[in-house]
Amino acid sequence: MRKPTVLLTIVLFFCLKAFSQDADSVRKWTLGGSNTFQFSQASFSNWAAGGQNSLTFITAFKAFAKRNTPKNDWETIFDAAFGTQRLEDNDYRKTEDGFELNTKYGIKASDKLNATFLMSLRSQFLVGYKYPADGSSTKVSNFLAPGYLTASFGLDYKPYTGLSLYISPFGSRTTLVLDQDLSDQGAYGVKPPDTAGGRDIKLGSNVFQQVGLNASFRYDGKLFENVKLTTKLDLFSTYEDLNAMDVYWEALFDCKINRFLTANLSTGLIYDQKVMIKKPEYVDGVLTDVSRPRVQFKEIISLGVKFSY
């Protein structure tokens, strides 16, 4: 219980520091956000070439609070997205589901360099399923299953507005699997039930903690007059094996058509040493299901309506 207590104390310290600001300081906060809605529908009737009726909806939400003073910076960003799709008479299935909360507090060492505390939480809202070809469904995720809580201290280099390069020699990453069905399977690296030797341990662990090096890259700015790029790259490597690196990368190209219409290209890549993905491979000439870490990739292209404030 000692590690969670220390972490809670750190979070409480920064929260109290935020609420202790005077009235002039409060006015230095910059608040904003955006909402995006994308919708697509396809319908076929007596169409000789074939096709499937479909209905797809994706929504994204972003909010931020930023404070900049001569002595320190504080930035908090919340990103969330959710999408569903329905094909023919099948049930709705989610195509996008996730949220990430980041807060970063830095004490200025120079104009471009801060001594920074960084904390983030990343997970999804609803239960997720994998759908094999046989028509069945298997639960593979849920709210905070997995959830990734990261806390670290380091240096944040900001050469110009919109770009941040952060590196930490000491970072802690906690993997949460609060769905007991998944934790009992040992999903996402948590320890499954241990019944060897007559041990009476019936439930899998819900928490897996790692300590190591943490680095983060952020860019939010315009590529062209009507094209904006928002991208982030997070790297984590444990002290036990510095050559084994976990990677989380996202990029969003936001193309503004007019005041409200927007076209988006969203991509994401994950490589996690503790996430085993089973696929058939040839082993000694025999096709065998092999579980090992693999590159996870997604891509979404959409057209929709965006409101900024």
C-alpha positions as CSV (number, residue, x, y, z in Angstrom):
1,M,0.0,0.0,0.0
2,R,3.0,2.3,0.3
3,K,3.4,3.1,-3.4
4,P,-0.3,4.1,-4.0
5,T,-0.1,6.2,-0.8
6,V,3.0,8.1,-2.1
7,L,1.3,8.6,-5.5
8,L,-1.9,9.9,-3.9
9,T,0.1,12.3,-1.8
10,I,1.8,13.7,-4.9
11,V,-1.5,14.2,-6.7
12,L,-3.0,15.9,-3.7
13,F,-0.1,18.3,-3.4
14,F,-0.5,19.5,-7.0
15,C,-4.3,19.8,-6.6
16,L,-3.9,21.9,-3.5
17,K,-1.4,24.0,-5.2
18,A,-3.8,24.7,-8.0
19,F,-6.6,25.7,-5.7
20,S,-4.3,28.0,-3.7
21,Q,-3.7,30.4,-6.6
22,D,-4.8,34.0,-6.0
23,A,-7.5,35.7,-8.1
24,D,-4.9,37.2,-10.6
25,S,-3.4,33.8,-11.1
26,V,-6.7,32.2,-11.9
27,R,-7.3,34.6,-14.7
28,K,-4.1,33.3,-16.4
29,W,-5.8,30.0,-17.2
30,T,-6.7,29.4,-20.8
31,L,-9.6,27.1,-21.4
32,G,-10.9,25.6,-24.6
33,G,-12.0,22.5,-26.5
34,S,-13.7,21.0,-29.5
35,N,-16.4,18.4,-30.4
36,T,-16.4,16.4,-33.7
37,F,-19.2,14.4,-35.1
38,Q,-18.8,12.0,-38.0
39,F,-21.7,10.0,-39.6
40,S,-21.9,7.7,-42.6
41,Q,-24.7,5.5,-43.9
42,A,-25.0,3.1,-46.8
43,S,-28.2,1.4,-48.1
44,F,-28.7,-1.1,-50.9
45,S,-31.9,-2.4,-52.4
46,N,-31.9,-4.8,-55.3
47,W,-28.4,-3.8,-56.0
48,A,-27.0,-6.3,-58.5
49,A,-23.3,-5.6,-57.6
50,G,-24.0,-6.5,-53.9
51,G,-23.3,-4.6,-50.7
52,Q,-24.2,-4.4,-47.0
53,N,-26.4,-1.8,-45.4
54,S,-24.4,0.0,-42.7
55,L,-24.6,2.8,-40.2
56,T,-21.6,4.4,-38.6
57,F,-21.2,7.1,-36.0
58,I,-18.1,8.5,-34.4
59,T,-17.8,11.4,-31.9
60,A,-14.7,13.0,-30.4
61,F,-14.3,15.4,-27.6
62,K,-11.2,17.4,-26.4
63,A,-10.9,19.9,-23.6
64,F,-7.8,21.7,-22.2
65,A,-6.8,24.0,-19.5
66,K,-3.5,25.8,-19.7
67,R,-1.7,28.2,-17.4
68,N,1.5,30.0,-18.1
69,T,3.4,32.3,-15.7
70,P,7.0,33.5,-15.6
71,K,7.8,30.8,-13.1
72,N,5.8,27.7,-14.1
73,D,3.5,26.1,-16.6
74,W,0.5,23.8,-16.0
75,E,-1.3,22.0,-18.7
76,T,-4.2,19.5,-18.5
77,I,-5.7,17.9,-21.6
78,F,-8.6,15.4,-21.8
79,D,-9.2,13.5,-25.1
80,A,-12.0,11.1,-25.7
81,A,-13.6,9.3,-28.7
82,F,-16.3,6.8,-29.2
83,G,-17.8,5.2,-32.3
84,T,-20.2,2.5,-33.3
85,Q,-21.1,0.6,-36.5
86,R,-24.0,-1.6,-37.5
87,L,-23.9,-3.9,-40.5
88,E,-27.2,-5.3,-41.8
89,D,-29.2,-6.7,-38.9
90,N,-26.2,-7.3,-36.6
91,D,-26.0,-5.6,-33.3
92,Y,-24.0,-2.3,-33.0
93,R,-20.3,-2.9,-32.5
94,K,-17.9,-0.2,-31.3
95,T,-15.3,1.0,-33.8
96,E,-13.6,3.6,-31.6
97,D,-13.5,3.8,-27.8
98,G,-10.9,5.5,-25.6
99,F,-10.0,8.4,-23.4
100,E,-6.8,9.9,-22.1
101,L,-6.3,12.5,-19.3
102,N,-2.9,14.2,-19.1
103,T,-1.7,16.7,-16.7
104,K,1.8,18.3,-16.7
105,Y,3.2,20.7,-14.2
106,G,6.6,22.4,-14.9
107,I,8.9,24.7,-13.1
108,K,10.8,26.8,-15.5
109,A,14.6,26.3,-15.6
110,S,15.0,28.5,-18.7
111,D,12.8,29.9,-21.5
112,K,12.6,26.5,-23.2
113,L,13.3,24.0,-20.5
114,N,11.1,23.0,-17.5
115,A,11.6,20.6,-14.6
116,T,8.3,18.7,-15.0
117,F,6.0,16.3,-13.2
118,L,3.8,14.4,-15.7
119,M,0.8,12.2,-15.0
120,S,-1.6,10.5,-17.4
121,L,-4.4,8.0,-17.4
122,R,-5.5,6.1,-20.5
123,S,-8.3,3.6,-20.9
124,Q,-11.7,3.0,-22.7
125,F,-15.3,3.5,-21.6
126,L,-17.2,0.3,-22.4
127,V,-16.6,-3.4,-22.7
128,G,-14.9,-4.5,-26.0
129,Y,-15.3,-7.8,-27.8
130,K,-13.3,-9.8,-30.4
131,Y,-15.5,-11.4,-33.0
132,P,-14.1,-14.6,-34.5
133,A,-15.3,-15.9,-37.9
134,D,-17.6,-18.4,-36.3
135,G,-20.0,-15.6,-35.1
136,S,-19.2,-15.8,-31.4
137,S,-17.8,-13.0,-29.3
138,T,-15.0,-12.9,-26.7
139,K,-14.6,-10.1,-24.1
140,V,-11.1,-8.6,-24.4
141,S,-11.4,-5.2,-22.7
142,N,-13.6,-3.1,-20.3
143,F,-13.5,0.2,-18.4
144,L,-10.0,0.4,-16.8
145,A,-9.3,-3.1,-18.2
146,P,-6.8,-2.2,-19.3
147,G,-6.1,1.2,-17.8
148,Y,-2.6,2.7,-17.9
149,L,-1.6,5.2,-15.1
150,T,1.7,6.8,-15.6
151,A,3.6,9.2,-13.3
152,S,7.1,10.6,-13.8
153,F,9.5,13.4,-13.1
154,G,11.8,14.8,-15.8
155,L,12.8,17.6,-18.1
156,D,10.5,19.1,-20.7
157,Y,12.0,20.9,-23.7
158,K,9.8,23.3,-25.6
159,P,11.8,24.8,-28.5
160,Y,8.7,26.6,-29.8
161,T,4.9,26.7,-29.4
162,G,3.1,23.4,-30.0
163,L,6.2,21.2,-29.6
164,S,7.2,19.3,-26.4
165,L,10.0,16.8,-25.9
166,Y,9.9,15.2,-22.5
167,I,12.3,12.7,-20.9
168,S,12.3,11.2,-17.5
169,P,14.9,9.0,-15.8
170,F,12.3,7.8,-13.3
171,G,8.8,6.9,-14.3
172,S,6.2,4.6,-12.9
173,R,3.6,2.8,-15.1
174,T,0.7,1.0,-13.4
175,T,-1.4,-1.3,-15.6
176,L,-5.0,-1.7,-14.2
177,V,-7.2,-4.6,-15.1
178,L,-10.3,-4.1,-12.9
179,D,-12.5,-6.6,-14.8
180,Q,-12.0,-9.8,-12.8
181,D,-12.8,-12.1,-15.7
182,L,-9.8,-10.6,-17.7
183,S,-7.5,-10.4,-14.7
184,D,-8.1,-14.1,-14.0
185,Q,-6.9,-14.8,-17.5
186,G,-3.7,-12.9,-16.8
187,A,-4.6,-10.3,-19.5
188,Y,-2.4,-7.3,-20.2
189,G,0.4,-8.6,-17.9
190,V,-1.3,-8.9,-14.6
191,K,-0.7,-12.0,-12.5
192,P,-3.4,-14.8,-13.0
193,P,-4.6,-16.9,-10.1
194,D,-1.9,-19.1,-8.6
195,T,-3.2,-22.4,-7.3
196,A,0.1,-24.4,-7.6
197,G,1.1,-26.3,-4.5
198,G,-2.3,-26.0,-3.0
199,R,-2.2,-22.3,-2.7
200,D,-5.7,-20.8,-2.1
201,I,-5.5,-17.8,-4.4
202,K,-8.7,-17.8,-6.4
203,L,-8.5,-14.3,-8.0
204,G,-6.1,-12.8,-10.4
205,S,-4.3,-9.6,-9.6
206,N,-5.8,-6.3,-10.8
207,V,-2.6,-4.3,-10.8
208,F,0.8,-4.6,-12.5
209,Q,3.4,-2.0,-11.7
210,Q,6.6,-1.2,-13.6
211,V,9.4,1.3,-13.0
212,G,11.7,2.6,-15.7
213,L,12.6,5.3,-18.2
214,N,9.8,7.4,-19.8
215,A,9.9,9.7,-22.8
216,S,7.1,11.6,-24.5
217,F,6.8,13.7,-27.7
218,R,4.0,16.0,-28.5
219,Y,3.2,18.3,-31.4
220,D,0.1,20.3,-32.1
221,G,0.3,22.8,-34.9
222,K,-0.5,23.6,-38.5
223,L,1.1,21.9,-41.5
224,F,-0.7,24.1,-44.0
225,E,-3.3,26.8,-43.7
226,N,-6.2,24.4,-43.4
227,V,-4.4,21.2,-42.2
228,K,-3.6,20.7,-38.6
229,L,-1.5,17.9,-37.1
230,T,-1.9,16.6,-33.6
231,T,0.5,13.8,-32.7
232,K,1.9,12.1,-29.6
233,L,4.5,9.4,-29.0
234,D,5.0,7.8,-25.6
235,L,7.9,5.4,-24.9
236,F,8.5,3.4,-21.8
237,S,11.2,0.9,-20.9
238,T,11.7,-0.9,-17.6
239,Y,15.0,-0.9,-15.7
240,E,15.0,-4.7,-15.9
241,D,15.2,-4.7,-19.7
242,L,16.1,-1.3,-21.2
243,N,16.1,-2.9,-24.7
244,A,12.5,-3.9,-24.5
245,M,10.4,-0.7,-25.2
246,D,6.7,-0.2,-25.1
247,V,5.4,2.2,-27.8
248,Y,2.1,4.2,-27.9
249,W,1.7,6.6,-30.9
250,E,-1.3,8.5,-32.3
251,A,-1.6,11.1,-35.1
252,L,-4.6,13.1,-36.2
253,F,-4.7,15.1,-39.4
254,D,-7.5,17.6,-39.2
255,C,-8.4,19.1,-42.6
256,K,-10.7,22.1,-42.4
257,I,-13.1,22.4,-45.3
258,N,-15.1,25.4,-44.1
259,R,-16.2,26.8,-40.8
260,F,-17.9,23.6,-39.6
261,L,-17.0,20.8,-42.0
262,T,-13.8,18.8,-41.4
263,A,-12.1,15.7,-42.8
264,N,-10.0,13.6,-40.5
265,L,-7.3,11.0,-40.8
266,S,-6.6,9.3,-37.5
267,T,-3.9,6.6,-37.0
268,G,-2.7,4.8,-33.9
269,L,0.1,2.3,-33.2
270,I,0.7,0.3,-30.0
271,Y,3.5,-2.2,-29.1
272,D,3.3,-3.5,-25.6
273,Q,5.6,-6.2,-24.3
274,K,2.9,-7.5,-21.9
275,V,0.1,-7.8,-24.4
276,M,0.1,-11.2,-26.1
277,I,-1.7,-11.5,-29.4
278,K,-2.4,-15.0,-30.8
279,K,-2.0,-15.6,-34.5
280,P,-1.3,-18.8,-36.6
281,E,2.4,-19.2,-37.5
282,Y,4.4,-22.0,-39.0
283,V,6.6,-23.6,-36.3
284,D,8.9,-26.4,-37.6
285,G,6.7,-26.6,-40.6
286,V,3.5,-26.9,-38.6
287,L,0.8,-24.2,-38.5
288,T,0.5,-23.4,-34.8
289,D,-1.3,-20.6,-32.8
290,V,1.5,-18.5,-31.3
291,S,1.0,-15.8,-28.7
292,R,3.5,-13.0,-28.5
293,P,3.7,-9.2,-28.5
294,R,2.8,-7.7,-31.9
295,V,2.4,-4.3,-33.5
296,Q,-1.2,-3.1,-33.1
297,F,-2.4,-0.5,-35.7
298,K,-5.6,1.3,-36.5
299,E,-6.7,3.9,-39.1
300,I,-9.9,5.9,-39.4
301,I,-10.8,8.3,-42.2
302,S,-13.9,10.4,-41.6
303,L,-15.9,13.4,-42.7
304,G,-17.9,15.3,-40.2
305,V,-18.9,18.5,-38.3
306,K,-16.5,20.2,-35.8
307,F,-17.3,22.8,-33.1
308,S,-14.4,24.6,-31.4
309,Y,-14.6,26.9,-28.4
